[in-house]
């Protein structure tokens, strides 16, 4: 199986653009309050508490795959949400471009960010994480920002990011299991207005086969986090 091909002047697939628009609407309206609570110290339900714990563990895993000293490194937080990972990377000295499709979440991230970040700094932006105008980075992090895309679109997006990264890309995907696959299929029977943008389960073997076709890149570390309703798999792509 060959990886999706990408060139810097290739237009984004229509599916990618359509899904990005749905995510923008969802996270800026229906889900805004829930995500503000989930990513704060606010009391949440038992189910959401497991999701919060899982996200915290995944964030620590991905940060652990980055250099401890990020001074003089440019980092893209692709899908920064309310900014927790961006702040931690900046505290290590990184110059972070933190971008998300949801203006409301970026506003919260900017408000929450400490005024002093040591040697690091953060440029908060709203828009498409794949915008070539963002420039080139030493490292890219895409935590739970690709989980709503199909395998071809996820691979296309990762290929696009390799064009603007000189070091490593750490990202997550929703690992396919029979249970997640069944839940995803059942969800398609509900009216679209009654459900959030679907999380698309991805088979790890199929993803690895696609990534094997990335010229000059290889998968290094990989690790799964399972905490109640939060099930996510982290993977590290490194430039050879």
Secondary structure, DSSP 4 states (H G I P E B T S, - for coil): -PPPP--TTPPPPHHHHHHHHHHHHHHHTTTHHHHHHHTSS----HHHHHHHHHHHHHHHHHHHTS-S--TT-EEEEET-TTSHHHHHHHHTT-EEEEEES-HHHHHHHHHHS-S--TT-EEEEEES-TT-GGG--EEEEEESSSSTTS-HHHHHHHHHHHHTTEEEEEEEEE-B--HHHHHHHHHHTTS-GGGSPPPP--B-HHHHHHHHTTSTTEEEEEEEEEEETTEEEEEEEEEE-
